[in-house]
C-alpha cells in the first residue's frame, strides 16, 4: 500500500510537469489549430536560461526563475511572429505550419547545441527541502512542489481565460477569428499573447523538471515535448482542463509502469495509452466533438 | 455616410464583384438584394475588412476603410452582423455582449448598454448565463444583433438576418431592425428574402453575378415587373 501511494504521488508529481507543458500545446492548438512542435524545445530553453542565470551569472534562484519565465514568453512571441504569423494570416495549409514548427524545433536544438555543447549539463540543487513524512509515507519535496505549483498555475490560467478581458478575447478568437475581428479584437495580439502564456507555463514546467531531474540536454525537449503532446491529445486537445487531466494520467501511468511492470516499458505504455484513447474516443477524454464547417 | 465606389473583389482567379457602387445615407435603411452567389456577402465582408478588395473605394464619413484592418473599423462606428450569426457558441450570452463592446473601455457605460440590450431583448436577459450555443435560432439572431449594437454603431451592416428562421420570427427580426433604425442607427441590409427587405427599406440595390443591375426607391422596385418576376415570385 505504501509503495502504491508513493508511486502514485510520484506519478502526480511527474504528471504535473507534463500538464504544464501540455497546456501550451492545447492553448496554441485551440486558437490557431497548430501543433506547435517547437513547444517541447521551449522547456529546454527555459532550463538553460535558469542554469545560465544561476550558475554563470550567479543570480539568486527566484530571479533565475522569473528571468526564465519572461525569456520563454518572449521566445514564444518571437517564434510566432517570425515563423508562423505570415503563414497563419495568409491561410497557408496546415501541413506548412506543421513543417515550419518542426523546423523551429530543429533550429532551437541545434542553436543550443552550438552554444552549450551537446553533452548533458547538471543543474545545481534548486529547492532544498527535506522529504515530508505522512505516517510511514515518505514524499519527496519535489513531488509536493510540482503538484502545488501546477495546481496554482491551473487556477491562475482558469481565472485568466474566464475572467480577464484578454482571456475572453482568446476564447472568442479560438472559436471564430473572423467574428472576433468584427468585435474589434486584434487577433494578432491575442495569438501572440497565447504563445506568451503557453511558453511561460512551459518555463515553469522546465524549472520543476530541473528541480526533479537535475540534468539538461539540448535534445531533452523531444521526448518531454512528445509526452506532453500525448497528454494534451489524451485530455482532448484545445481543452485546458483536459491538458491537466491528461498530464496527471500520463504521469501516474508512467510511475506505475516503472514500479510494477518494467521501467523499460514506460514509453511503450505512454504511447499505448494514446493509441487506445484515439481508437475509443478520438477527441480525447474532455474534448468536444468538432463539427467541420462545409 | 457609407460610400462604396467601383469596388472589385476577387477570389483567386474568380472575379466576384465588378465595379459595385452604392451609397447609404444617414438614417436610411438600404437593402442589397440578389440571388445566392450574387456577391452580397462578399460586398459586406469587404466593407468591414474581412475580405481584401482588388480595387475601388470604401469610405465611412470620408475615412478610407479599405486601408484599415477589420478590428479598427468597428471603432469608427460600423458594426457587422455576419451571415450565419457567428455568435461565440461556447461563451455565455453576457460574455457575447461583452465581446461586442470590446472597443469600449468605460465599464459602467458598457454595463448600461448591456441592460439596454436586455431591455430590447428580454429573452436574452432570461438566458444571460446560458452558453450561447444552446439558444434557439431566433434567440441567436437577437444575440448577434444585440452584440453588434454593443459597439454603439452609427451604421449597422446585417447579412441575411432572416436566414433559417420561421416566418413568425422573420417578422419579429424585421420589426427589431425597424426599431433599431428608428433609434438612430443607419442600416445596410443584405437579404435573399427580397419581399421583406424591400418592404422595410428606403432604397435598394439589386445585385446579379457581382454587378449592380438596378437601384432605386424600395417601393418603386417592389412594383417593378422584372423584380416581381425574378425576386418576389409573383
Interface residues (C-beta under 8 A of the other chain):
Chain A: X165 X168 X169 X171 X172 X175 X176 X178 X179 X180 X181 X182 X183 X184 X185 X186 X187
Chain B: X48 X49 X50 X69 X70 X71 X72 X74 X75 X79 X80 X82 X86 X87 X88 X89 X90 X91 X95 X98 X99 X100 X102 X103 X147 X151
